[in-house]
Amino acid sequence: MSDESFSDDEDPSPGRSSADLSPQGRSSATIGARVGGAPPTTPVRPALPGDDPTMPTAIPVVPAEEAVGEAMVWGPSVFDEPEEGTVFEPGEEVRPDVHWVRHRPAWGPLPRWGLVAFAILLTFGVGYRLVMDWASDQMRPESLFGEDVRFVIEDGWSTNDVAAALGVADVVDNPAMFRQWMRCPSALRWLIECPVDVEYSFQAGEYVLREHLAFQDAVDRMNEGPLPEEVITVMLPEGLTLAQSVDRLLVQMPAFAEDELWAALISERLVWEHYPEDLPYLVVEGLLFPDTYQLAEESLGDELDLVTRMHRQFLSVVEDLGIEQRSADLGLTPYEVVIVASLIEEEALIEDDRGRISRVIHNRLEAGWTLGIDASTRYAVGKTAGEPLTGEDLASESLWNTRVTSGLPPTPIAAPGRTSLEAALNPTDGPWMYYVRTDEGDVAGAHTFAVTADEFERARSVCVEKDLGCG
């Protein structure tokens, strides 16, 4: 576009202003000329054949020497703007023959509204995820493993009464949500993952439940019905050593004799085909499955009968898990898998840590490192979980002290449950070589997992600071 003006004697073509392109005959680009100078001339070109007689031949042009430039107007009107800082100097007035044009941004308001919409959606998504995670934690808690609970449902109790009593006994962590979970109203199905159109009715009587059960697990256990009144129940939790199991049985079964019970524990009935031949004597540590057993009245004084049942239950569980084939896939024997499971059982305090502790054990075995597991050292020196270890304990020369002896201990160190056996067979993928309890994420019992020694030392300092048993 040219900013030159032209006179009557010149060819008008080279000096055309942008008004030649405007049907109104006024310039749409040149907007400011100094009002103090001479007014611009309005040249008239000769009429040409084919011209519309209604169109003006006078073309208003701002001379080049007076042209100020093109103004881009982004607001509603430039006349709303203060004169200060514009193309007009003080004392100048707006030219009546200047045509103002408002130029809008190419994208208009779309980018701004797009950002607002994105922020709203992001906030909604984060909030939704937090609510869903909270609801899932209530239905499937990750609390520390609870103790067995003897729970009684009285005659005439409604499901609301049962839910409230389960909350008082800490069997479920949120009884109000448990009630809604059983009702499963359509308005809450987006939040609560619950079975639809299920009617719940629980028989009155005594049940053996556990603290911090998932909603479905609590219902499944109560659906099995109450214990028969004439049956004696024996409960052996996971993680007990053989000696601890004997003590527990003698308390629960007054008719048992201690010497007869120890004699039953070396019975040939407890032999397992995968028991290592190089062990000089039979040790059934880890080969009696921890569970709740119901005894008929006639077997209350039969130590061998109960011990045999516990061993058969162990055989049933490991066969169900496919331990023979899956252990071979890991390069271990079935008995070695039980040893790994016992270490996991003693070390893990929350469910989510089992698979990762298993991975650390497998990684250290593959790297040829000592395992350095305190639980095995306590077993070696005859201490139980929670008892502090001395420097002498840590340096003790024992095949079970994995701080000084490489590889696995020669036997299990406790009775592993099904979840620990599964974790031993299916370690979580990861490069971790260390773990230490830090109650990470404010979760009681949670461990921090580390790849390098430096990472481990930083996590260990947290353990020491929180006084969680790291010295």
Order of alpha helices (4+ residues) and beta strands (2+ residues): alpha-beta-alpha-alpha-beta-alpha-beta-alpha-alpha-beta-alpha-alpha-alpha-alpha-alpha-alpha-alpha-beta-beta-alpha
